[in-house]
Each structure stands twice: as structure tokens, then as C-alpha cells.
């Protein structure tokens, strides 16, 4: 979701540059913001700090961006322009800006050496630097798969109903953790306190079973209840209290929330989520959001990542709920009170107990929401295939990888991962190689043995060379093969978002002379890769070269 704030920032920066008469390197600033968002958890312009630029320019850029050392000055200059924009727009204060300027003064002389330091290169950068590509930054396979999963979650199917797409697999918290969290849900706590207060005070409901206005005001003052009207409706729905006429009586055997056992709490919470999703009650006070509570929760369940309020509003507009959706920020803030969602990293996401409760509701209405297996408990093949198909959020997948690796020595992990993808498709091979790329020098024997496998050999050479270990040089044929292999990793995402792929290739793709020779490569995906380049690259000369190469590759396969 980072692209939205980056696009807004770039538009504002262009306008600022025109107003101030400042020449702005928009592409370089966009790259700074993209990488800061993707790798450093910068979710808005005001998040930039001195340490952000230090890590961005001396660690992330050397690893991900193919650029000559002499280009460092241009990048630092773009960073300085960004800082001046941040100050003028009020995103950062003068003191913060001054600290960033000092940091950039220190970074400027160090960045050329960092860009030239091959030990910092990531796999894609190392390979395409070796073949003289101007600037190629392919996302790692896990990131590609996450993008595919996110887009799949919103993909329209034939009935034009987003809720008809298969539900993604989820990882649930332990029942004991969910029960502990349920005890702290503000709405549930208020519902329990309210019925006790009403019963002990001899108060009555209206003839329509509603909370009296006078009582609502009084309980807000005495018990500091946030939403007494909603708490009262929930209490009646859960059966915490019953009415004898208008008199309020506690349920027989009433148990305070803090004294309920685990099983009781889980049942109580499942009923609460069902009430919030299905009952025709005012939950947030925003009519559009209240009418779309299920759609909002379903969106968060499917994406499993924090979603900015603006994106939630846009999603509701796409569902034709209303032509205009306003006040989404405030509505989501009020939804936090119910316990199903919380604010994370500039967006809103389901709480662990909210995720559990919504899955229980899906089961209740006859859907089949899958549970994601613990990938750390499987073998290498299960780990790699699970990362492709599970649709797990990035942080969960990373945790599985870390625990899987922790159970093995570096050599064992490398041997198992690489053996599992011998002869496998590029996507599986790319994920395995990416994980192996994390391993220290102790994995050398297992990696060296892969020099005999033609598909793994180029990746093994990169791994060894990047650690200063003995490694043969890549031949021209191997360089061509691995360039196709790297592009093949992007095929799933490119097929879903060809415009995004074309934009990326336009600024960081392989040069025409390399594409012209790709047809010679004995790679199972070479035709598909070349056809994709030919159909999506905006540069007509390069696209034509790709189409000609694809024709030659097809012709060769027919012989």
C-alpha cells in the first residue's frame, strides 16, 4: 500500500518545485521514498529521520540499486531536495532537518565506496552488474509473491463480488492468547459493567428495550463508558442480562468478564463478532461504514496487512456502497473500541482475536477458511512451496523461515534447500536461492556442490563470489541464462500488473543488446519472458528487439 502515499508525495513535490523554481529529480526522490517505505517502515513523509537516510543510502542502495559510484552525488542531491521540501511543507521541524543535513554531509563522501562494494550487492544486482545492465532492481521472490497474493485478494471474479474469491490461509494465535485479549476488549468490558450497574441500581429499560437517555448519560459519567448504547445492545444480544418487562435482571449465574474461563471467553467473543457483523446497529456512527462492516472486515481478513483509511474508503466506493465516503478515519478509530481491529503502521488491521472471530463467522455461514501450516516444521520442499502458495503475511513468513533455519546448520540448510529445487520452476528456485543468500560462509560446501548443476551454478557462483570465496567466472551463456531466470521470477506479478512491470522495466530493465541475445538461452521460460517484454516495454526499439528475440526462440524450439 506504500505506493499511494509515495504518489501523493511526488505530486506535492512537483508542485513545490514549480512554485519555488527548484529543479526536482522526481525519479530519484520516488526511488528514495519507495525503498524507505519497503525496507525501513517509512509510512509517511514525516517519518524521515537522519538514520533513515544513513541506512537508505549506505545499506539499501548499495544492495538493491545498480548505479555507478559517480552517481552518488545525484542521489545525495535528490535527498537534500527532499529534506528542503519536508521542511517547507511542515512534515519535519527545523531541528530534525538540520540533523538530516549533517547526516547527508557525512554520507556524501562514503556513498561512492558503498555503491562500489560488491560485498553489499544483492543477488539481482550482482548478476545484472556483471552483464552491464544499466539499472535492474527485481524484487526478491518473496516480495513478488506477496504482491501477487495481495492483488489476488482483491481480484474480481466472474460474479463481480470480491467476497466470492477463495479465502486466504491464516495463522491463528493460541486460544489462550485470544482469551486473554478478549478480557481486555473495551466493548465487552463495558457491556458487563453496564448490566451490573443497571441491575444493582434498579434501573429500567424503555418499553422498546432501549437504554434510557438519562441512564446513558449517567453511566458515561460514573463509569466512563465509551459507547453505552452499543454496549447495552450487545449485552442483551449476548444474554448478559434479561428484561422482566422493563426491569433489568442479570442472567442466572452471571460471571464477570475477568472471571470467565477460556472456553466461555471464546464462545462469548464469537457471538460478539457475529453481533458486530450482522446486527443492524450503529457501530461507528458513519452510515456508510456501518452498512459495510462485513466488507471492511472481509477486506482486512483477505489482505492480512495494515490498510490505510483512504484505501478502505476507496474500496467501499468500488463496491458502489456510496458515491462519496467521508469520515473513514474517524469511523475506523471508533471501530477499534469493538476489539476487532487496531491501528498498525499508519493503517488498520484485524487484531489476532478479530481474525479468529471472523474466521469463526465464516465457518458459521458455511465457508471454508483454511489454516496456514507452520512452514518451519516441514522439509525444504514444503517450506519453499508453502511460501508460494500460503499467502502468509510477510512478517509471519519471515518468522517461519527464521525458525526453519535455526533448526539446521548453514551447510545443512543450504544442502536441503538447493536439493529441493533441482529442476524446479524459476519461482521455486528463486525463493530457495534467496533464503540461501542469507546463510554465512559455513554453507560453502553445500553451495559449491551446486556448481555441477547448470541451473543452480550461476546462483552458486554469485553466492561464493559475494563472500570472497573461490568461484569460477560466469560465462556469457550463463549470464544470459540467469538474466532470463531472474526475469522469470517477475512473471506472476507482471501478468497481473503489466503496467507496473513495464514501468519498472523502463527505468531499470536490461538493455536492448542483452534482450536481443536472450533467444539463445536454453531456459523453459525464455519465450514467455521475451513475449512479456515485447508486449509491455514502453520503448519501441527495445520492445521490438524482445519480439524478434521471442520469434527466434519459438522458431528454435520447433526445430
Secondary structure as UniProt FT lines:
FT   HELIX           2..20
FT   HELIX           26..40
FT   HELIX           45..47
FT   HELIX           50..55
FT   HELIX           56..60
FT   HELIX           61..64
FT   HELIX           69..71
FT   HELIX           72..88
FT   TURN            89..90
FT   HELIX           94..116
FT   HELIX           118..120
FT   HELIX           123..130
FT   TURN            131..132
FT   HELIX           141..154
FT   TURN            158..159
FT   HELIX           162..164
FT   HELIX           175..183
FT   HELIX           186..200
FT   TURN            201..202
FT   TURN            207..208
FT   HELIX           213..223
FT   HELIX           228..238
FT   STRAND          241..244
FT   TURN            245..246
FT   STRAND          247..250
FT   TURN            252..253
FT   HELIX           257..259
FT   HELIX           262..278
FT   HELIX           287..291
FT   HELIX           293..303
FT   HELIX           309..318
FT   TURN            319..320
FT   HELIX           328..335
FT   HELIX           336..338
FT   STRAND          341..344
FT   TURN            345..346
FT   STRAND          347..350
FT   HELIX           352..364
FT   TURN            365..366
FT   HELIX           375..377
FT   HELIX           380..389
FT   HELIX           394..406
FT   HELIX           410..420
FT   TURN            421..423
FT   HELIX           426..436
FT   TURN            437..438
FT   HELIX           441..443
FT   HELIX           444..449
FT   HELIX           450..452
FT   HELIX           454..466
FT   TURN            467..468
FT   HELIX           476..489
FT   HELIX           491..496
FT   HELIX           498..508
FT   HELIX           512..517
FT   HELIX           518..520
FT   TURN            524..525
FT   HELIX           526..536
FT   HELIX           540..558
//
